[in-house]
Amino acid sequence: MGTDRERKSHGGLDGLQPTLERLGVVDDADWLALVLFARNVVSAMDIFSEDQKAELQTRVFEQVGRRRLDRARFLRVVAVIQEFLLDTPKMADLRAQLENERRGFASLYKEMGDVLIDIRQSSEARASTLGRIDADAGRDLARMDQSPEEVVGRLRDRIAAMAVQAKAEVRAWQERAARLEHTANFDALLSELYSRRALDAQLAEASERCRRDNKPLSLMFIDVDLFKHVNDTYGHQVGDGVLRVLAAILSAHALQFGGYAARFGGEELVILCEGLTETEVMAQAESIRQDVARCPFMPHLTSTEAGSSLHVTVSVGVAQMGPGQNVSDLVFAADQAMYAAKRQGRNRVVGHGGLGALRGA
């Protein structure tokens, strides 16, 4: 037998035993695991706020406190816990990311389908043109009143006309290919930013380049402050508009210093920077933060007063890949720095590790 302190350190099973006996499930491993999860594991989770933890535990123990703890009630309690686990900001971001990817794939498949139809029609038109040239050439050769020079000249003119048409088709197909590449690599909503899928590929390639050339690789993690409040107050249409304005600002900045601007998920945007020193990447991040804070956004909705504007801010986390680190380490470090910026009051730039911090205005 251990001491009271030892028993408490193992989850307080002594205190739980009488309750489980009273409920008639003392030997039921499922109910024991469920109660311990709600009481101990939920308390240790950081994906819930304290209020959410309390609400979840209250709802679980309300169910447990009722009589007849049969299998049906057990499954109802599991459903309550599952609902809470799925209803977290991270899960919402993941669902939004998956929906965004779905829209991107749908657009890409539609464009590819249109291209295949056009290829088939173009092939049929080209075959028809060749058939007409062949028929005309045959008629010309059959006529006895024409010289060989006249027949060859007309054939040369027809071939030249077909060559001009082919060149025009090549230019059109090059434009179609560029549009397909844009659809495949850029975000479905924020068309100025690369997609998450393209970002993942770029991260791997940039990591190899920077290792080979001994150049620094940095990542800015940019998140809109209080974005849920924007969506709840003005609606998701306005929220999408805010993200488009932010995407334009990030794209313009990234173009100036050779960064790779992409949408990571939800309202989280990133810029991948190759070759910038720690001082340079922090300065660029601060410049972005200031431009976003100064930029007024006009919602253009009847529910807002005429002339009113919406100002948003961003929290920026910056990290630089260190010796022995990989891409996952870089992303994690930048993400953690961004959350540190949130905890420190939002509207600021925070560097991971030795990169320091810049306080927002």
C-alpha positions, 0 to 999 in steps of 0.5 A: 500500500502506498501513501496518500500522496502516492495515491493522489499522484496516480490520479486520485483513484481512491477518491474516484472509487466510491463514485464508480461503486455508487454508479455501478461501473467500478469494474468497467474499464471504459467508464473509468478511462472516460471519467479519468480523461474528463477529469485529468487529461482535459485539464492538461490540454492546451487546445482549450481555454479554461472556460471550455475545459470547465464546460466540457467537464461539467457536461461529461459529469452531468451525464455520468451523474445520471443513473443507468450508465449503459453503453448508449449513455457511454457513447453519448458522452464520447460524442460530447467529448468528440464534439469539443475536440473537433470544435477548436481553432486548430481544427477549424483552421484545418477544415478551412485549409482542406476546403480551400484545397478542395476549391483549388483542385476543383478549379484545376480539374475544370481548367484541365477538362476545358483544355482537353476539350480544346485540344480535341477540337483543335486536333479536329480543326487541324485535320480538317484543314489538312484535308482541305489542302490535300483536296485542293492540291489534288484538284490543282494537279488534275487541271491541265491549264495550270503550270507547276509553278502556279500549283506549287505557289498556291500550296506554299501560300496555304502552308504558310497560312497554316503555319501562321495559325499554328504559331497563334495556337502555340501562343494560346496554349502557352497562355493556357499552360501558364494559367493552369500552373497558376491555378495549381500553385496559387491559393484559390481565395488569395490568388496573389499567394502561393498555396500550402501545397506549393509552399511545402515543395518550395520549403524543401527545395529552399532548404536544400539550396541554402544548405548547399550554398551556406545561406540563411533560410528564414520564415515569417509566420503572419496571423491576423489579430482578432480575426474571429471578431472581424468575421463575427462582427462583419461576416466572412465576406468582409473577413475574406476581403481583409485577407485579400488586402493583406495578401496584396501587402505581403505579395508586394513586400515579398517581391521587393526582397525576393521572398516567397509569400504563401497561405499556410492555412486560415488567416495564417500567411507566411513568407519564406526568405532565402539569404536574408540575415537575422537583422534584415528579416526582422526589419522586413517583418516590422515593415510589413507589420507597420504597413498592415496597421496603417492600411484602412480597409473599407468593408463596403457593407450597408451595415457599416456607417458611410465612410467608416473603415476597418483597421486590422493588425498582425502578429508576426513570428520570425525564425531562422533555420539553425544547424542540424534543424530541418524544415519542420523545425523552422515552421514550428519555431516561426509558429511558436514565435507568432504565438509569443507575439500574441501573448505579448499583446499582438500587433508586434514582431517576435523572433524565435530564440536569438532573433529578439522582438519588436514591439508594435506601435 
